[in-house]
Amino acid sequence: MSRARLVAALLVATSQAAAVAAQGTSIVMQRNSEPGDAGEVLVFVGEQLSYEPLDISCDGCLIFDSWHTARYRVVEGIHGVRPGEELEFAVAEHAILIPFGHSRFALAFVERRGDQLTLIKYQQVPVYPTRDLSFASCGPLGGGPKDLSEPLDPRGPELRDVLFSPKLVVDDTHRMSALGRKTAYDPRWHEVDGNEVVCRRGIPVADLVSALVRDDDVLKAALPELAGAAR
């Protein structure tokens, strides 16, 4: 899809932007589908092939979000796609705590409308290969609390012991201060193995899918069969 067509597809005027739009300035931001009105939803674990900034600058408009073009190879098809397929889609990164482009593998929910594919805002989770030939997150959905003394969100899916393959090393204790060794990782899902901080617990991809679909009205309406009972 050309840049001009993508910009046209993303031009929206919201109530929050009405004053700006009234002055003749267009607002470029991701259009959110309403429950029951989404296009075809594709769910998959993909391996990143490329991830490039998408220039959607235009005259007389304000750009919301940080846009990229992502290309992924499907390695685990969950809904609507098969392993081996390659997909190119637009990604809006505004307010994402773990930038989508920093992970080799990710669970992603992508909406297809005609020839336009776009990540459903912000439905993606970095995941990592496991010994049982599937994928899982490291730690809780959303990354967990910043303060080690805070409890995990009881509404989130349950953490499980996971055997990542290869071993998922997240840091090296040689590079940490004494304070860092106490605070830079969470023992509820990390463990020190020699001089390495490794991930030992996470959420299997099936539980991630169930939780994300259950908690999002658009996904729940589009994919009711995937809304399981994950906590």
Contacts in CASP RR format, 6 or more apart in sequence:
PFRMAT RR
TARGET T0000
AUTHOR 0000-0000-0000
METHOD contacts of the structure
MODEL  1
MSRARLVAALLVATSQAAAVAAQGTSIVMQRNSEPGDAGEVLVFVGEQLS
YEPLDISCDGCLIFDSWHTARYRVVEGIHGVRPGEELEFAVAEHAILIPF
GHSRFALAFVERRGDQLTLIKYQQVPVYPTRDLSFASCGPLGGGPKDLSE
PLDPRGPELRDVLFSPKLVVDDTHRMSALGRKTAYDPRWHEVDGNEVVCR
RGIPVADLVSALVRDDDVLKAALPELAGAAR
1 9 0 8 1.000
1 115 0 8 1.000
1 116 0 8 1.000
3 54 0 8 1.000
3 55 0 8 1.000
3 56 0 8 1.000
5 116 0 8 1.000
6 54 0 8 1.000
6 56 0 8 1.000
6 90 0 8 1.000
6 116 0 8 1.000
7 28 0 8 1.000
7 56 0 8 1.000
7 58 0 8 1.000
7 61 0 8 1.000
9 31 0 8 1.000
9 113 0 8 1.000
9 116 0 8 1.000
10 28 0 8 1.000
10 29 0 8 1.000
10 30 0 8 1.000
10 31 0 8 1.000
10 56 0 8 1.000
11 26 0 8 1.000
11 27 0 8 1.000
11 28 0 8 1.000
11 61 0 8 1.000
12 27 0 8 1.000
12 28 0 8 1.000
12 29 0 8 1.000
12 31 0 8 1.000
13 21 0 8 1.000
13 26 0 8 1.000
13 27 0 8 1.000
14 27 0 8 1.000
14 29 0 8 1.000
17 27 0 8 1.000
17 62 0 8 1.000
20 27 0 8 1.000
20 62 0 8 1.000
21 27 0 8 1.000
24 60 0 8 1.000
25 60 0 8 1.000
25 61 0 8 1.000
25 62 0 8 1.000
26 58 0 8 1.000
26 60 0 8 1.000
26 61 0 8 1.000
26 62 0 8 1.000
27 61 0 8 1.000
27 62 0 8 1.000
27 64 0 8 1.000
28 56 0 8 1.000
28 58 0 8 1.000
28 61 0 8 1.000
28 62 0 8 1.000
28 63 0 8 1.000
28 64 0 8 1.000
29 63 0 8 1.000
29 64 0 8 1.000
29 65 0 8 1.000
29 92 0 8 1.000
30 64 0 8 1.000
30 65 0 8 1.000
30 92 0 8 1.000
30 118 0 8 1.000
30 121 0 8 1.000
32 121 0 8 1.000
32 218 0 8 1.000
33 39 0 8 1.000
33 111 0 8 1.000
33 120 0 8 1.000
33 218 0 8 1.000
34 218 0 8 1.000
35 217 0 8 1.000
35 218 0 8 1.000
35 220 0 8 1.000
35 221 0 8 1.000
36 218 0 8 1.000
36 221 0 8 1.000
36 222 0 8 1.000
38 111 0 8 1.000
38 120 0 8 1.000
38 218 0 8 1.000
38 221 0 8 1.000
38 222 0 8 1.000
39 111 0 8 1.000
39 112 0 8 1.000
39 113 0 8 1.000
39 222 0 8 1.000
40 80 0 8 1.000
40 111 0 8 1.000
40 112 0 8 1.000
40 113 0 8 1.000
41 79 0 8 1.000
41 80 0 8 1.000
41 109 0 8 1.000
41 110 0 8 1.000
41 111 0 8 1.000
41 112 0 8 1.000
41 120 0 8 1.000
41 219 0 8 1.000
41 222 0 8 1.000
41 223 0 8 1.000
42 79 0 8 1.000
42 80 0 8 1.000
42 81 0 8 1.000
42 87 0 8 1.000
42 109 0 8 1.000
42 110 0 8 1.000
42 111 0 8 1.000
42 112 0 8 1.000
42 117 0 8 1.000
43 77 0 8 1.000
43 78 0 8 1.000
43 79 0 8 1.000
43 80 0 8 1.000
43 81 0 8 1.000
43 107 0 8 1.000
43 108 0 8 1.000
43 109 0 8 1.000
43 110 0 8 1.000
43 209 0 8 1.000
43 223 0 8 1.000
43 226 0 8 1.000
44 72 0 8 1.000
44 74 0 8 1.000
44 75 0 8 1.000
44 76 0 8 1.000
44 77 0 8 1.000
44 78 0 8 1.000
44 79 0 8 1.000
44 80 0 8 1.000
44 81 0 8 1.000
44 87 0 8 1.000
44 107 0 8 1.000
44 108 0 8 1.000
44 110 0 8 1.000
45 74 0 8 1.000
45 75 0 8 1.000
45 76 0 8 1.000
45 77 0 8 1.000
45 78 0 8 1.000
45 105 0 8 1.000
45 106 0 8 1.000
45 107 0 8 1.000
45 108 0 8 1.000
45 127 0 8 1.000
45 135 0 8 1.000
45 205 0 8 1.000
46 72 0 8 1.000
46 73 0 8 1.000
46 74 0 8 1.000
46 75 0 8 1.000
46 76 0 8 1.000
46 105 0 8 1.000
46 106 0 8 1.000
46 107 0 8 1.000
46 108 0 8 1.000
47 72 0 8 1.000
47 73 0 8 1.000
47 75 0 8 1.000
47 104 0 8 1.000
47 105 0 8 1.000
48 70 0 8 1.000
48 71 0 8 1.000
48 72 0 8 1.000
48 101 0 8 1.000
48 103 0 8 1.000
48 104 0 8 1.000
48 105 0 8 1.000
48 106 0 8 1.000
49 71 0 8 1.000
49 72 0 8 1.000
49 73 0 8 1.000
49 86 0 8 1.000
50 69 0 8 1.000
50 70 0 8 1.000
50 71 0 8 1.000
51 68 0 8 1.000
51 69 0 8 1.000
51 70 0 8 1.000
51 71 0 8 1.000
51 91 0 8 1.000
51 100 0 8 1.000
51 101 0 8 1.000
52 68 0 8 1.000
52 69 0 8 1.000
53 66 0 8 1.000
53 67 0 8 1.000
53 68 0 8 1.000
53 69 0 8 1.000
54 67 0 8 1.000
54 68 0 8 1.000
54 69 0 8 1.000
54 90 0 8 1.000
56 63 0 8 1.000
56 67 0 8 1.000
57 63 0 8 1.000
64 92 0 8 1.000
64 94 0 8 1.000
65 92 0 8 1.000
65 93 0 8 1.000
65 94 0 8 1.000
66 92 0 8 1.000
66 93 0 8 1.000
66 94 0 8 1.000
67 90 0 8 1.000
67 91 0 8 1.000
67 92 0 8 1.000
67 93 0 8 1.000
68 90 0 8 1.000
68 91 0 8 1.000
68 93 0 8 1.000
68 100 0 8 1.000
68 101 0 8 1.000
69 88 0 8 1.000
69 89 0 8 1.000
69 90 0 8 1.000
69 91 0 8 1.000
70 88 0 8 1.000
70 89 0 8 1.000
70 90 0 8 1.000
70 91 0 8 1.000
70 100 0 8 1.000
70 101 0 8 1.000
70 119 0 8 1.000
71 86 0 8 1.000
71 87 0 8 1.000
71 88 0 8 1.000
72 86 0 8 1.000
72 87 0 8 1.000
72 89 0 8 1.000
72 106 0 8 1.000
72 108 0 8 1.000
73 84 0 8 1.000
73 85 0 8 1.000
73 86 0 8 1.000
74 81 0 8 1.000
74 82 0 8 1.000
74 83 0 8 1.000
74 84 0 8 1.000
74 85 0 8 1.000
74 86 0 8 1.000
74 87 0 8 1.000
75 83 0 8 1.000
75 84 0 8 1.000
75 105 0 8 1.000
76 83 0 8 1.000
76 134 0 8 1.000
76 135 0 8 1.000
76 205 0 8 1.000
77 83 0 8 1.000
78 205 0 8 1.000
78 209 0 8 1.000
78 226 0 8 1.000
79 223 0 8 1.000
79 226 0 8 1.000
81 87 0 8 1.000
87 110 0 8 1.000
87 117 0 8 1.000
88 117 0 8 1.000
89 110 0 8 1.000
89 117 0 8 1.000
89 118 0 8 1.000
89 119 0 8 1.000
90 116 0 8 1.000
90 117 0 8 1.000
90 118 0 8 1.000
90 119 0 8 1.000
91 100 0 8 1.000
91 101 0 8 1.000
91 118 0 8 1.000
91 119 0 8 1.000
91 124 0 8 1.000
92 118 0 8 1.000
92 119 0 8 1.000
92 121 0 8 1.000
92 122 0 8 1.000
93 99 0 8 1.000
93 100 0 8 1.000
95 122 0 8 1.000
96 122 0 8 1.000
96 124 0 8 1.000
97 142 0 8 1.000
97 143 0 8 1.000
98 126 0 8 1.000
98 142 0 8 1.000
98 143 0 8 1.000
100 106 0 8 1.000
100 119 0 8 1.000
100 122 0 8 1.000
100 124 0 8 1.000
102 126 0 8 1.000
103 126 0 8 1.000
103 127 0 8 1.000
105 126 0 8 1.000
105 127 0 8 1.000
105 128 0 8 1.000
105 129 0 8 1.000
105 135 0 8 1.000
106 124 0 8 1.000
106 125 0 8 1.000
106 126 0 8 1.000
106 127 0 8 1.000
107 124 0 8 1.000
107 125 0 8 1.000
107 127 0 8 1.000
107 135 0 8 1.000
107 205 0 8 1.000
107 208 0 8 1.000
107 209 0 8 1.000
107 212 0 8 1.000
108 119 0 8 1.000
108 123 0 8 1.000
108 124 0 8 1.000
109 119 0 8 1.000
109 120 0 8 1.000
109 123 0 8 1.000
109 124 0 8 1.000
109 212 0 8 1.000
109 219 0 8 1.000
110 117 0 8 1.000
110 118 0 8 1.000
110 119 0 8 1.000
110 120 0 8 1.000
111 117 0 8 1.000
111 118 0 8 1.000
111 119 0 8 1.000
111 120 0 8 1.000
120 216 0 8 1.000
120 218 0 8 1.000
120 219 0 8 1.000
123 212 0 8 1.000
123 216 0 8 1.000
123 219 0 8 1.000
125 137 0 8 1.000
125 141 0 8 1.000
125 142 0 8 1.000
125 208 0 8 1.000
125 212 0 8 1.000
126 137 0 8 1.000
126 138 0 8 1.000
127 135 0 8 1.000
127 136 0 8 1.000
127 137 0 8 1.000
127 205 0 8 1.000
127 208 0 8 1.000
128 135 0 8 1.000
128 136 0 8 1.000
128 137 0 8 1.000
128 138 0 8 1.000
128 164 0 8 1.000
128 168 0 8 1.000
128 199 0 8 1.000
129 135 0 8 1.000
129 164 0 8 1.000
129 165 0 8 1.000
129 166 0 8 1.000
130 136 0 8 1.000
130 162 0 8 1.000
130 163 0 8 1.000
130 164 0 8 1.000
130 165 0 8 1.000
130 204 0 8 1.000
131 163 0 8 1.000
131 164 0 8 1.000
131 165 0 8 1.000
132 163 0 8 1.000
134 204 0 8 1.000
134 205 0 8 1.000
134 206 0 8 1.000
135 204 0 8 1.000
135 205 0 8 1.000
136 160 0 8 1.000
136 162 0 8 1.000
136 164 0 8 1.000
136 202 0 8 1.000
136 203 0 8 1.000
136 204 0 8 1.000
136 205 0 8 1.000
136 208 0 8 1.000
137 202 0 8 1.000
137 203 0 8 1.000
137 208 0 8 1.000
138 164 0 8 1.000
138 168 0 8 1.000
138 170 0 8 1.000
138 189 0 8 1.000
138 199 0 8 1.000
138 202 0 8 1.000
139 159 0 8 1.000
139 186 0 8 1.000
139 188 0 8 1.000
139 189 0 8 1.000
139 199 0 8 1.000
139 201 0 8 1.000
139 202 0 8 1.000
139 203 0 8 1.000
140 152 0 8 1.000
140 153 0 8 1.000
140 156 0 8 1.000
140 157 0 8 1.000
140 159 0 8 1.000
140 189 0 8 1.000
140 202 0 8 1.000
140 203 0 8 1.000
141 156 0 8 1.000
141 157 0 8 1.000
141 203 0 8 1.000
141 208 0 8 1.000
141 211 0 8 1.000
141 212 0 8 1.000
144 152 0 8 1.000
144 153 0 8 1.000
144 186 0 8 1.000
145 151 0 8 1.000
145 152 0 8 1.000
148 183 0 8 1.000
148 186 0 8 1.000
148 187 0 8 1.000
152 159 0 8 1.000
152 188 0 8 1.000
154 231 0 8 1.000
155 231 0 8 1.000
156 211 0 8 1.000
156 230 0 8 1.000
156 231 0 8 1.000
157 203 0 8 1.000
157 207 0 8 1.000
157 208 0 8 1.000
157 210 0 8 1.000
157 211 0 8 1.000
157 230 0 8 1.000
157 231 0 8 1.000
158 203 0 8 1.000
158 207 0 8 1.000
158 230 0 8 1.000
158 231 0 8 1.000
159 188 0 8 1.000
159 189 0 8 1.000
159 201 0 8 1.000
159 202 0 8 1.000
159 203 0 8 1.000
160 201 0 8 1.000
160 202 0 8 1.000
160 203 0 8 1.000
160 204 0 8 1.000
160 207 0 8 1.000
161 200 0 8 1.000
161 201 0 8 1.000
162 199 0 8 1.000
162 200 0 8 1.000
162 201 0 8 1.000
162 202 0 8 1.000
162 204 0 8 1.000
164 198 0 8 1.000
164 199 0 8 1.000
167 193 0 8 1.000
167 196 0 8 1.000
167 198 0 8 1.000
168 198 0 8 1.000
168 199 0 8 1.000
169 196 0 8 1.000
169 197 0 8 1.000
169 198 0 8 1.000
170 185 0 8 1.000
170 190 0 8 1.000
170 197 0 8 1.000
170 198 0 8 1.000
170 199 0 8 1.000
171 184 0 8 1.000
171 185 0 8 1.000
171 196 0 8 1.000
171 197 0 8 1.000
172 195 0 8 1.000
172 196 0 8 1.000
172 197 0 8 1.000
173 181 0 8 1.000
173 192 0 8 1.000
173 194 0 8 1.000
173 195 0 8 1.000
173 196 0 8 1.000
173 197 0 8 1.000
174 195 0 8 1.000
176 184 0 8 1.000
181 192 0 8 1.000
184 197 0 8 1.000
185 197 0 8 1.000
188 201 0 8 1.000
189 199 0 8 1.000
189 200 0 8 1.000
189 201 0 8 1.000
189 202 0 8 1.000
190 197 0 8 1.000
190 198 0 8 1.000
190 199 0 8 1.000
190 200 0 8 1.000
191 197 0 8 1.000
191 198 0 8 1.000
191 199 0 8 1.000
191 200 0 8 1.000
192 198 0 8 1.000
203 211 0 8 1.000
207 230 0 8 1.000
208 230 0 8 1.000
209 226 0 8 1.000
210 226 0 8 1.000
210 227 0 8 1.000
210 228 0 8 1.000
210 229 0 8 1.000
210 230 0 8 1.000
211 230 0 8 1.000
211 231 0 8 1.000
212 219 0 8 1.000
213 219 0 8 1.000
213 220 0 8 1.000
213 223 0 8 1.000
213 226 0 8 1.000
213 227 0 8 1.000
213 228 0 8 1.000
214 220 0 8 1.000
214 227 0 8 1.000
214 228 0 8 1.000
214 229 0 8 1.000
214 230 0 8 1.000
219 226 0 8 1.000
219 227 0 8 1.000
220 227 0 8 1.000
END
